[in-house]
């Protein structure tokens, strides 16, 4: 994969491709065609995703309409209640939610949602964007089914500037009106197999979808290009372990593609020796990381391996918020590679994630290093990584996936 090819793929995929959309499917077909250009036959595997058509989303605060985007899959409602800004999530703050529409900082994650629901909130407001940016962007968010568990409060997302003004003005009363049609749609994983000498295999993953505002060059067409580059490297090269490449759909909607894949292929997981995941590589600025959801020995091995290759890197044991997590949760040791940019040089999940923050030259270097590591694993006499996920990682997986609440 050379610089010209990388730049061309970024140009070809410079569009929003939300999970379940026609644009996401177009990108899946594009990746399949790119495999064909390498003489490789990939196929699409579809899975169901919750979808919605928003017909009406209105936020009125003290009679004034505030620009907003309604949460997909949060149902249809018309609710008016006192406005309450809740910056903290301690017991005292939560106790004041009852009968109110709650505005909260950050994402409406599983535990926060359960907390405001339990404490009697009747609706919620979130915000994103940056008060220092000139835009008025608002991300299109959804109330994920594993968060709501069927208990749907109306929610809207607004821009940070509007959120600040609501607090400054001492907002008193809010009204949320949502009208939407919810249905089951389709998303797709793109799968490519390169058989090895034995049945066991290394599975490589990267997601290709984006969020609602983003062209997703950094997050994560970069990782998708990385998989293409590695597939090209091994297209005709012999390797002991089989290699399975999965370009995952709907990652940005809760790792849905990877979750669907491990659920549909559970019998095959015993043959997966290691998952190598690429999520955000090749940006102009930033440090290269390796997050190991595995035994700690892998952390040290990867660091040593990088040093031998003369490649600067930091490795650590943890859970990476990407497609590696569902594999690790099914006892497949996982390793996520990423080059993480400082926030003031590249951001994600917004309209600023374009090819402008990327370096094709750095992409080549990152892909070369990852490809060399994959070669070492794929041609090992035996992949040395233990298939047993240690207890500290199991606990972190439970916390991340909402099965247990993290101890403070």
Secondary structure as the mmCIF struct_conf table of DSSP 4:
data_model
#
loop_
_struct_conf.conf_type_id
_struct_conf.id
_struct_conf.beg_label_comp_id
_struct_conf.beg_label_asym_id
_struct_conf.beg_label_seq_id
_struct_conf.end_label_comp_id
_struct_conf.end_label_asym_id
_struct_conf.end_label_seq_id
HELX_RH_AL_P HELX_RH_AL_P1 UNK A 3 UNK A 12
TURN_TY1_P TURN_TY1_P1 UNK A 13 UNK A 13
BEND BEND1 UNK A 15 UNK A 15
TURN_TY1_P TURN_TY1_P2 UNK A 19 UNK A 20
BEND BEND2 UNK A 21 UNK A 21
HELX_RH_AL_P HELX_RH_AL_P2 UNK A 22 UNK A 37
TURN_TY1_P TURN_TY1_P3 UNK A 38 UNK A 39
STRN STRN1 UNK A 42 UNK A 61
TURN_TY1_P TURN_TY1_P4 UNK A 62 UNK A 63
STRN STRN2 UNK A 64 UNK A 66
STRN STRN3 UNK A 69 UNK A 70
HELX_LH_PP_P HELX_LH_PP_P1 UNK A 71 UNK A 71
STRN STRN4 UNK A 72 UNK A 72
TURN_TY1_P TURN_TY1_P5 UNK A 73 UNK A 73
BEND BEND3 UNK A 74 UNK A 74
STRN STRN5 UNK A 77 UNK A 86
BEND BEND4 UNK A 90 UNK A 90
HELX_RH_AL_P HELX_RH_AL_P3 UNK A 91 UNK A 94
TURN_TY1_P TURN_TY1_P6 UNK A 95 UNK A 96
TURN_TY1_P TURN_TY1_P7 UNK A 98 UNK A 99
STRN STRN6 UNK A 100 UNK A 104
BEND BEND5 UNK A 105 UNK A 106
HELX_RH_AL_P HELX_RH_AL_P4 UNK A 110 UNK A 118
TURN_TY1_P TURN_TY1_P8 UNK A 119 UNK A 120
STRN STRN7 UNK A 123 UNK A 128
BEND BEND6 UNK A 129 UNK A 129
TURN_TY1_P TURN_TY1_P9 UNK A 131 UNK A 132
BEND BEND7 UNK A 133 UNK A 134
STRN STRN8 UNK A 142 UNK A 142
HELX_RH_AL_P HELX_RH_AL_P5 UNK A 145 UNK A 148
TURN_TY1_P TURN_TY1_P10 UNK A 149 UNK A 150
STRN STRN9 UNK A 154 UNK A 159
HELX_RH_AL_P HELX_RH_AL_P6 UNK A 160 UNK A 168
TURN_TY1_P TURN_TY1_P11 UNK A 169 UNK A 170
STRN STRN10 UNK A 173 UNK A 194
BEND BEND8 UNK A 197 UNK A 199
STRN STRN11 UNK A 201 UNK A 207
TURN_TY1_P TURN_TY1_P12 UNK A 212 UNK A 213
HELX_RH_PI_P HELX_RH_PI_P1 UNK A 217 UNK A 221
HELX_RH_AL_P HELX_RH_AL_P7 UNK A 222 UNK A 234
BEND BEND9 UNK A 235 UNK A 237
BEND BEND10 UNK A 240 UNK A 241
STRN STRN12 UNK A 242 UNK A 248
BEND BEND11 UNK A 249 UNK A 250
HELX_RH_3T_P HELX_RH_3T_P1 UNK A 251 UNK A 253
TURN_TY1_P TURN_TY1_P13 UNK A 254 UNK A 254
BEND BEND12 UNK A 255 UNK A 255
HELX_RH_AL_P HELX_RH_AL_P8 UNK A 256 UNK A 264
TURN_TY1_P TURN_TY1_P14 UNK A 265 UNK A 265
HELX_RH_3T_P HELX_RH_3T_P2 UNK A 266 UNK A 271
STRN STRN13 UNK A 272 UNK A 278
BEND BEND13 UNK A 280 UNK A 280
STRN STRN14 UNK A 283 UNK A 283
BEND BEND14 UNK A 284 UNK A 285
STRN STRN15 UNK A 287 UNK A 293
BEND BEND15 UNK A 294 UNK A 294
TURN_TY1_P TURN_TY1_P15 UNK A 296 UNK A 296
HELX_RH_AL_P HELX_RH_AL_P9 UNK A 297 UNK A 309
TURN_TY1_P TURN_TY1_P16 UNK A 310 UNK A 310
STRN STRN16 UNK A 314 UNK A 317
BEND BEND16 UNK A 318 UNK A 318
BEND BEND17 UNK A 321 UNK A 322
TURN_TY1_P TURN_TY1_P17 UNK A 323 UNK A 323
HELX_RH_AL_P HELX_RH_AL_P10 UNK A 324 UNK A 329
TURN_TY1_P TURN_TY1_P18 UNK A 330 UNK A 331
STRN STRN17 UNK A 334 UNK A 340
TURN_TY1_P TURN_TY1_P19 UNK A 343 UNK A 345
BEND BEND18 UNK A 349 UNK A 350
TURN_TY1_P TURN_TY1_P20 UNK A 351 UNK A 352
BEND BEND19 UNK A 354 UNK A 354
HELX_RH_3T_P HELX_RH_3T_P3 UNK A 355 UNK A 357
STRN STRN18 UNK A 358 UNK A 358
HELX_RH_AL_P HELX_RH_AL_P11 UNK A 360 UNK A 378
TURN_TY1_P TURN_TY1_P21 UNK A 379 UNK A 379
BEND BEND20 UNK A 381 UNK A 382
BEND BEND21 UNK A 385 UNK A 385
BEND BEND22 UNK A 387 UNK A 388
HELX_LH_PP_P HELX_LH_PP_P2 UNK A 389 UNK A 390
HELX_RH_AL_P HELX_RH_AL_P12 UNK A 391 UNK A 400
TURN_TY1_P TURN_TY1_P22 UNK A 401 UNK A 402
BEND BEND23 UNK A 403 UNK A 404
HELX_LH_PP_P HELX_LH_PP_P3 UNK A 405 UNK A 407
#
